[in-house]
């Protein structure tokens, strides 16, 4: 009985606080391989069945309010991460490269920073890691946790680990969800049709 209790407790704590890096399986919500100008019937159906990315407002590291609606018309990689998470750190150099290479083509990378301390602390971390993309954090306390709940509800699957990243097209629809770290090459392959 004690073993069973401890096992259940371990699973619960891992789901709440652990990085999900074991299998790093990709889940998809739909793909479009051709630009909207030449969409096939199948792609139109996928677009109709796509999930609209929930809007939210969080603070950037300078205290400015940033809304997801501000990124409409851009291709967004929305990354839920933490400074304390090893697999999240593994992705940072690839996000930096993607931002450098494709920012002028309409790519926007947005990192929602979970349980990582004050904006000042996150800013120091960002400087050390040469982060060149938008980082968002809590306004008053735990808004980032509410945002993870919104995206979990929208996709029908809770966000149980970080990094978790969503590929959002220019019209604001979630096209893919990634659990676990990915490389620059994998992200680019998936986002290329939307750029």
Backbone as a ProteinNet text record, in pm:
[ID]
protein_1_A
[PRIMARY]
XXXXXXXXXXXXXXXXXXXXXXXXXXXXXXXXXXXXXXXXXXXXXXXXXXXXXXXXXXXXXXXXXXXXXXXXXXXXXXXXXXXXXXXXXXXXXXXXXXXXXXXXXXXXXXXXXXXXXXXXXXXXXXXXXXXXXXXXXXXXXXXXXXXXXXXXXXXXXXXXXXXXXXXXXXXXXXXXXXXXXXXXXXXXXXXXXXX
[TERTIARY]
81.8	0	86.8	191.7	281.9	353	396.7	461.7	368.7	245.6	147.2	126.4	116.7	100.2	221.2	342.1	463.9	475.1	439.8	443.1	346.6	225.1	125.8	174.1	234.3	286.8	397.6	487.2	595.9	540.5	443.2	384.3	319.5	246.5	181.1	284	389.1	492.7	565.3	591.6	658.2	572.4	442.3	352.2	343.4	346.8	333.9	462.5	576.4	699.7	808.9	796.3	905.5	903.5	1016.7	1026.5	987.7	907.4	869.2	964.7	1068.5	1169.3	1189.2	1110	1135.9	1116.5	1002.3	978.8	971.1	947.6	940.7	857.7	739.8	655.1	586.1	573	505.5	360.8	272.7	131.6	91.8	7.3	-32.1	-178.8	-214.5	-354.6	-398.8	-314.2	-347.2	-229.5	-216.2	-105	-157.9	-95.6	-121	14.6	29.3	158.1	169	58.7	57.5	3.5	47.6	-2	-152.2	-224.2	-368.9	-414.5	-331.7	-370.1	-397.2	-328.7	-343	-386.7	-469.3	-511.9	-597.4	-571.4	-652.9	-777.9	-872.1	-994.4	-960.7	-864.2	-823.8	-766.5	-685	-624.8	-729.9	-829.7	-938.3	-1014.2	-1036.5	-1105.4	-1022.8	-891.2	-804.1	-809.4	-812.9	-819.6	-950.3	-1060.3	-1189.9	-1193.2	-1118.8	-1116.2	-1004.7	-926.4	-814.9	-866.2	-780.1	-813.3	-757.4	-842.8	-798.5	-718.5	-599.6	-514	-579.6	-594.9	-656	-572.7	-641.9	-573.6	-544.5	-440	-406.5	-318.8	-304.2	-214.9	-124.5	5.7	105	200.4	289.4	388.1	518.2	581.1	716	812.5	940.1	1036.7	1057.4	1002.3	1009.5	879.2	784	657.1	550.6	579.6	480.8	384.5	255.8	156.2	161.7	164	171.3	56.9	-17.3	-130.4	-97.5	-147.9	-127.8	-188.5	-295.9	-357.5	-259.7	-159.1	-59.2	22.7	23.2	104.9	25.5	-101.5	-180.7	-110.5	-107	-36.1	106.4	150.3	283.5	270.6	375.7	384.3	449.4	384.2	431.2	470	586.8	622.1	602.7	498.3	466.1	522.4	624	700.5	675.9	624	610	736	806.3	937.3	969.7	1082.8	1131.4	1283.1	1337	1482.7	1549.1	1475.9	1525.1	1523.2	1467	1440.7	1552.5	1625.9	1735.7	1694.4	1587.7	1545.1	1503.6	1450.1	1413.9	1539.5	1642.2	1768.4	1828.6	1808.3	1860.9	1802.8	1677.4	1611.9	1651.5	1697.4	1720.9	1811.2	1929.1	2013.2	1942.4	1857.5	1785.1	1679.6	1611.1	1514.6	1584.8	1702.5	1780.1	1814	1859.4	1892.8	1768.7	1657.7	1534.8	1490.4	1498.3	1459.2	1548.4	1679.4	1773.3	1744.4	1722	1707.5	1571.8	1463.8	1330.1	1241.6	1297.1	1219.6	1171.7	1254.9	1216.3	1113.3	1094.3	993.8	859.3	850.9	724.5	719.6	833.8	836.3	850.2	769.5	777.1	785.7	888.4	900.6	863.9	773.5	724.8	743.3	822.6	845.6	764	676.7	600.7	679.5	735.8	829	753.9	763.7	690.6	780.7	729.2	794.5	945.9	988.6	1131.8	1181.3	1099.6	1143.5	1099.3	1162.2	1125.6	1167.4	1104.1	1146.1	1295.6	1346.5	1488.8	1576.6	1538.4	1613.3	1604.8	1486.7	1468.6	1548	1550.3	1624.7	1774.6	1828.5	1969.7	1995.4	1904.7	1914.9	1912.3	1819	1804.1	1930.9	1991.2	2114.1	2227.6	2238.6	2343.2	2327.9	2205	2177.3	2155.5	2174.1	2157.9	2019.8	1916.5	1780.2	1738.3	1696.2	1662	1513.9	1432.2	1289.6	1210.2	1080.4	993.4	976.9	999.7	974.8	864.6	769.4	657.1	656.1	602.1	596.8	469.9	457.2	338.7	325.7	201.3	173.2	172.1	88.9	76.5	113.8	121.8	151.1	151.4	38	33.9	-44.3	-40.9	-113.7	-59.2	70.9	127.6	65.7	35.8	-28.5	-168.8	-238.2	-371	-361.4	-256.8	-238	-211.7	-132.5	-110.6	-243.5	-328.9	-461.3	-545.9	-541.7	-615.5	-573.7	-441.6	-392.1	-416	-415.6	-451.2	-596.6	-685.7	-828.1	-852.9	-788.2	-810.1	-773	-664.8	-617.1	-668.7	-737.6	-791.5	-689.9	-568.5	-464.4	-389.4	-391	-322.2	-174	-118.4	26	83.6	150.6	200	350.6	418.7	563	612.1	733.3	795.5	927.8	972.2	908.1	788.9	689.6	577.4	565.4	559.7	559.9	444	382.7	274.4	317.2	290.1	310	174.8	170.4	46.4	63.9	-32.8	-21.3	-57.4	-47.2	-68.9	-212.2	-305.5	-445	-478.9	-380.4	-402.3	-449	-429.3	-471.3	-353.1	-375.4	-272.8	-258.6	-137.6	-111.2	-39.4	44.3	115.9	144.3	159.6	198.4	316.1	418.6	537.8	553.4	575.6	605.9	749.1	833.5	975.5	1052.1	1184.6	1266	1272.8	1289.9	1306	1424.6	1475.2	1588.6	1539.6	1630.7	1602.4	1549.4	1609.3	1570	1425.3	1385	1248	1149.1	1176.7	1085.8	1075.6	1188.9	1186.5	1107.3	1126.8	1054.4	903.1	857.6	715.3	660.2	741.4	690.2	709.6	798	828.6	705.2	606.5	489.1	408.1	427.5	348.9	421	551.9	630.3	602.4
-118.4	0	125.7	125.2	241	256.8	143.7	149.4	209.9	167.6	218.4	368.2	410.5	552.7	632.5	583	653.5	659.5	549.2	547.8	651.6	658	757	898.6	919.2	1051.3	1092.1	999.6	1028.8	1067.9	991.9	1022.4	1159.7	1190.2	1321.1	1433.3	1419	1523.3	1538.5	1428.2	1437.5	1513.6	1483.6	1553.6	1702	1737.2	1877.6	1956.4	1895.2	1972.9	1929.3	1815.9	1763.1	1812.9	1807.5	1833	1705	1713.7	1595.4	1582.3	1501.3	1485.8	1340.1	1251.2	1110.2	1066.9	1090	1044	1158.2	1277	1396.7	1369.8	1313.4	1281.2	1405.3	1415	1527.2	1489.6	1583.5	1565.1	1673.1	1638.1	1736.2	1765.9	1888.8	1929.9	1956.8	1930.8	1954.1	2018.1	1989	2045.2	2101.6	2206.3	2257.1	2263.2	2197.4	2190.4	2288.9	2360	2452	2585.3	2693.4	2824.2	2833.1	2920.1	2930	2959.9	3021.7	3055.9	2930.8	2819.8	2698.4	2579.7	2604.3	2498.3	2393.6	2268.4	2158.8	2146.1	2064.1	2042	1984	1891.8	1831.8	1937.7	2026.2	2131.2	2230.6	2259.8	2347.8	2284.8	2153.6	2083.1	2089.1	2069.6	2077.3	2216.8	2319.9	2457.5	2478.4	2424	2438.5	2366.2	2256.6	2180	2224.4	2323.7	2370.3	2440.4	2447.1	2508.1	2650	2745.9	2884.6	2898.8	2955.7	2974.5	3075.1	3039.3	3132.4	3259.8	3372.1	3498.4	3508.9	3579	3607	3730.1	3786.5	3900.7	3870	3885.7	3870.1	3988.4	3994.7	4102.7	4057.1	4148.8	4116.5	4151	4134.7	4154.1	4300.2	4391.7	4534.3	4585.6	4495.5	4534.9	4579.6	4568.4	4604.4	4487.9	4519.6	4415.8	4370.6	4240.2	4181.5	4081.8	4094.3	4006.9	3919.5	3797.5	3709.9	3770.9	3847.5	3911.5	4002.7	4053.6	4140.2	4066.8	3933.8	3855.2	3800.6	3839.1	3794.9	3842.5	3757.8	3790.1	3738.7	3682.9	3625.2	3476.2	3402.9	3262.7	3261.2	3197	3202.2	3063.3	3056.6	2941.2	2986.4	2935.7	2970.8	2862	2897.5	2801	2821.3	2718.1	2719.4	2654.6	2726.5	2681.9	2739.1	2698.7	2752.5	2761.1	2859.1	2875.6	2757.4	2688.8	2577.6	2445.2	2442.4	2318.9	2290.7	2179.9	2142.5	2125.2	2049.5	2034.8	2168.4	2260.2	2392.8	2468.2	2458.9	2525.9	2470.7	2342	2277.9	2342.3	2387.9	2447.6	2592.4	2662.6	2806.4	2842.4	2779.2	2817.5	2798.6	2694.6	2672.2	2780.2	2823.2	2932.1	3061.4	3085.9	3205.7	3204.2	3088.5	3076.7	3097.5	3034.6	3049.6	3195.4	3263.1	3403.6	3489.2	3463.4	3536.8	3513.7	3388.6	3352.7	3390.5	3377.4	3387.3	3496.1	3574.9	3685.3	3782.1	3807.9	3900.8	3839.3	3707.6	3639.3	3626.3	3681.3	3677.3	3579	3520	3429.3	3509.1	3474.7	3534.4	3420.5	3422.1	3322.8	3392	3328.8	3385.2	3279.5	3311.2	3220	3261.8	3172.6	3197.1	3130.1	3213	3168.2	3127.5	3000.3	2946.8	2934.1	2977	2962.7	2981.8	3095.3	3121.1	3243.9	3295.9	3409.5	3543	3647.1	3783.7	3815.8	3917.4	3960.2	3995.8	4053.7	4089.2	3964	3860.4	3734.8	3670.1	3672.6	3614.2	3694.4	3826.3	3912.4	3880.7	3856.7	3818.5	3684.9	3591.4	3461.6	3480.3	3561	3584.9	3646.5	3737.6	3801.5	3698.8	3614.5	3512.2	3414.9	3384.1	3286.4	3353.1	3484.8	3560.4	3543.5	3539.7	3522.5	3649.2	3632.6	3745	3746.3	3677.5	3670.3	3711.6	3727.2	3779	3678.9	3726.1	3645.1	3711.8	3630.8	3680.1	3612.2	3683.7	3630	3679.4	3644.7	3682.2	3833.4	3876.9	4017.6	4040.8	3964.5	3980.2	3856.2	3741.9	3623.7	3492.7	3450.9	3318.2	3314	3421.5	3427.1	3327.1	3300.1	3205.2	3066.6	3030	2900.9	2898.1	3011.4	3019.6	3002.1	3057.7	3046.8	2900.9	2828.4	2686.9	2611.4	2649	2588.2	2616	2740.2	2776.2	2691	2676.6	2600	2450.7	2403.2	2264.5	2237.7	2327.4	2312.6	2320.8	2415.2	2434.9	2310.3	2244.4	2129.2	1996.6	2001.5	1879.7	1795.1	1849	1776.5	1873.9	1846.9	1934.7	1945.2	2058.5	2075.8	2024.3	1909.9	1847	1858	1910.2	1923.3	2031.2	2072.7	2172.1	2117.5	2157.3	2253.9	2193.6	2276.6	2246.7	2365.2	2337.8	2443.9	2424.3	2535.3	2534.3	2611.9	2555.3	2624.9	2684.5	2817.5	2889.5	2960.9	2941	3000.6	3149.4	3213.6	3358.5	3400.4	3306	3335.9	3307.3	3263.8	3240	3099.9	3003.2	2865.2	2778.5	2695.3	2601.4	2493	2474.5	2375	2252.5	2271	2158.2	2186.2	2077.9	2085.3	1991.2	2038.6	1959.4	1947	1827.1	1805.2	1756.7	1830.3	1798.8	1885.2	1886	1973.5	1924	2019.9	1990.5	2071.5	2029.3	2098.4	2207.2	2293.5	2397.2	2335.1	2224.8	2160.6	2110.8	2051.5	2000.8	2116.1	2218.6	2333.8	2397.1	2416.5	2482.6	2400.9	2270.9	2183.7	2202.9	2212.5	2224.4	2365.6	2467.7	2603.5	2661.7	2600.5	2650.5	2672.9	2581.4	2605.9	2730.1	2780.1	2894.1	3027.5	3022.6	3147	3217.7
0	0	0	80.1	85.3	-48.6	-107.8	-239.1	-343.1	-342.1	-438	-418.6	-293.3	-262.5	-311	-282	-323	-474.6	-541.5	-687.1	-744	-689.3	-734.2	-708.1	-591.7	-556.5	-653.1	-685.4	-778.4	-915.2	-966.8	-1097.1	-1095.5	-989.1	-977.3	-976	-894.9	-887.3	-1020.1	-1088.6	-1218.1	-1318.2	-1319.5	-1413.4	-1382.7	-1255.8	-1218	-1236	-1208.6	-1202.5	-1298.6	-1362.4	-1443.3	-1585.9	-1647.2	-1790.2	-1860.2	-1960.3	-2036.5	-2152.4	-2134.8	-2237.8	-2275.7	-2216.8	-2237.4	-2381	-2438	-2574.4	-2673.1	-2625.5	-2711	-2835.4	-2814.1	-2927.9	-2977.3	-3109	-3169.7	-3190.9	-3154.6	-3181.6	-3278.8	-3372.7	-3471.9	-3461.7	-3499.1	-3501.8	-3643.7	-3739.5	-3879.9	-3949.2	-4078.1	-4153.7	-4284	-4329.3	-4463.8	-4531.1	-4643.7	-4711.8	-4827.4	-4858.1	-4970.7	-4921.6	-4981.2	-4940	-4963.9	-4889.6	-4904.1	-5046.1	-5130.1	-5266.7	-5350.5	-5320.3	-5399.6	-5313.5	-5213.7	-5123.6	-5193.8	-5160.8	-5211.7	-5123.7	-5167.5	-5088.7	-4951.8	-4949	-4821.6	-4728.1	-4780.5	-4698.2	-4650.2	-4733.7	-4690.3	-4574.3	-4583	-4474.7	-4346.9	-4359	-4241.6	-4180.5	-4263	-4213.6	-4137.7	-4193.4	-4128	-3994	-3981.5	-3857.2	-3762.6	-3801.1	-3719.3	-3593.9	-3495.7	-3367.1	-3364.2	-3335.6	-3323.1	-3193.8	-3204.1	-3086.7	-2991.8	-2864.6	-2769.5	-2754.8	-2743.5	-2718.4	-2568.9	-2535.5	-2395.7	-2392.5	-2275.5	-2255.9	-2137.6	-2159.1	-2053.5	-2061.1	-1966.4	-1961.8	-2026.6	-2103.5	-2148.8	-2034.7	-2055.5	-1947	-1909.2	-1990.7	-1958.5	-1899.7	-1874.8	-1814.5	-1913.7	-2043	-2145.5	-2166.6	-2185.1	-2207.3	-2353.5	-2372.9	-2506.4	-2519.4	-2629.6	-2657.6	-2777.5	-2779	-2895.3	-3020.7	-3006.8	-3123.5	-3197.2	-3127.1	-3189.3	-3295.6	-3290.7	-3382.7	-3500.9	-3513.6	-3629.7	-3755.8	-3855.3	-3978.8	-3978.6	-3864.9	-3854.4	-3826.2	-3855.5	-3817.1	-3679.1	-3583.3	-3444.6	-3395	-3332.8	-3251.8	-3107.6	-3043.4	-2904.6	-2815.5	-2737	-2658.9	-2509.5	-2443	-2297.3	-2240.9	-2154.2	-2109.2	-1971.6	-1915.7	-1789.3	-1791.5	-1723.1	-1718.9	-1648.7	-1563.2	-1483.1	-1557.8	-1677.9	-1752.5	-1852.8	-1832.8	-1921.7	-2066.9	-2096.3	-2235.3	-2298.7	-2217	-2268.6	-2311.1	-2229.7	-2262	-2391	-2414.3	-2535	-2661.1	-2655.1	-2771.4	-2798.1	-2697	-2709.8	-2828.5	-2845.6	-2960.2	-3094.8	-3105	-3230	-3251.8	-3145.7	-3158.1	-3198.1	-3141.1	-3176.1	-3325.3	-3375.7	-3519	-3606.1	-3568.5	-3645.8	-3650.8	-3537.3	-3530.8	-3620.8	-3616	-3702	-3849.8	-3886.5	-4027.5	-4086.4	-4008.2	-4066.7	-4006.2	-3915.4	-3858.2	-3964.5	-4062.4	-4169.6	-4264.7	-4257.4	-4339.9	-4267.9	-4147.2	-4074.9	-3960.1	-3921.9	-3808.1	-3678.8	-3581.9	-3448	-3347.6	-3265.7	-3159.4	-3029.2	-2954.5	-2829.4	-2720.8	-2620.9	-2509.8	-2388.9	-2342.6	-2219.2	-2107.2	-2020.7	-1918.5	-1792.7	-1755.3	-1640.7	-1518.3	-1405.2	-1274.4	-1279.8	-1334.3	-1353.2	-1278.4	-1189.1	-1109.7	-1167.1	-1119.1	-1155.6	-1298.8	-1358.1	-1491.5	-1496.4	-1389.5	-1384.9	-1395.2	-1322	-1325.5	-1465	-1523.9	-1657.5	-1760.7	-1744.1	-1836.4	-1832.7	-1713.2	-1701	-1770.5	-1751.7	-1818	-1970.3	-2018.5	-2162.2	-2221.5	-2148.1	-2196	-2205.4	-2103.4	-2100.8	-2217.5	-2255.3	-2360.4	-2497.1	-2504.8	-2630.6	-2693.4	-2610	-2660	-2733.3	-2858.3	-2944.9	-2983.1	-2907.6	-2936.5	-2812.7	-2829.2	-2724.1	-2610.7	-2488.6	-2370.1	-2288.5	-2247.5	-2168.5	-2032.8	-1934.7	-1799.3	-1729.9	-1603.8	-1526.4	-1511.4	-1498.9	-1473.5	-1322.3	-1251.5	-1106.2	-1027.4	-1090.1	-1010.5	-1084.9	-1137.9	-1198.4	-1329.2	-1402.8	-1530.3	-1632.2	-1628.7	-1724.4	-1705.8	-1582.1	-1556.7	-1617.8	-1612.2	-1674	-1825.3	-1884.8	-2029.3	-2067.7	-1989.5	-2020.1	-2013.1	-1919.4	-1910.1	-2033	-2082.1	-2204.1	-2323.3	-2341.2	-2455.5	-2437.9	-2314.4	-2289.3	-2322.9	-2282.2	-2312.7	-2463.1	-2528.8	-2672.6	-2753.3	-2713.5	-2789.4	-2733.9	-2622.1	-2563.9	-2489.6	-2471.4	-2398.6	-2310.5	-2182.4	-2087.8	-2120.8	-2085.7	-2096.6	-1965.5	-1971.2	-1848.8	-1833.5	-1931.3	-1922.7	-2016.8	-1993.5	-2079.6	-2128.2	-2245.3	-2333.3	-2408.1	-2427.5	-2515.1	-2609.4	-2737.7	-2838.9	-2935.4	-2974.2	-3071.4	-3194.9	-3311.4	-3438.7	-3475.9	-3488.7	-3517.8	-3651.9	-3741.3	-3874.7	-3873	-3988.5	-4000	-3967.9	-3977.9	-3946.2	-3800.4	-3723.1	-3580.5	-3546.1	-3635.9	-3610.3	-3568.8	-3467.9	-3422.4	-3528.3	-3577.2	-3680	-3626.2	-3524.6	-3466.6	-3320.3	-3246.6	-3106.1	-3087.1	-3019	-2992.3	-2841.2	-2794.3	-2653.1	-2647.5	-2578.4	-2574.7	-2673.2	-2661.5	-2746.4	-2890.6	-2981.2	-3123.2	-3176.1	-3289	-3350.5	-3445.1	-3483.2	-3581.9	-3710.8	-3755.1	-3880.5	-3875.8	-3765.6	-3754.3	-3752.3	-3672	-3668.7	-3807.4	-3874	-4004.6	-4106.7	-4108.6	-4201.5	-4184.1	-4058.4	-4031.5	-4054.4	-4028.6	-4043	-4182.7	-4260.9	-4395.1	-4483.2	-4484.8	-4570.9	-4532.6	-4410.6	-4363.3	-4378.3	-4405.1	-4416.1	-4548.2
[MASK]
+++++++++++++++++++++++++++++++++++++++++++++++++++++++++++++++++++++++++++++++++++++++++++++++++++++++++++++++++++++++++++++++++++++++++++++++++++++++++++++++++++++++++++++++++++++++++++++++++++

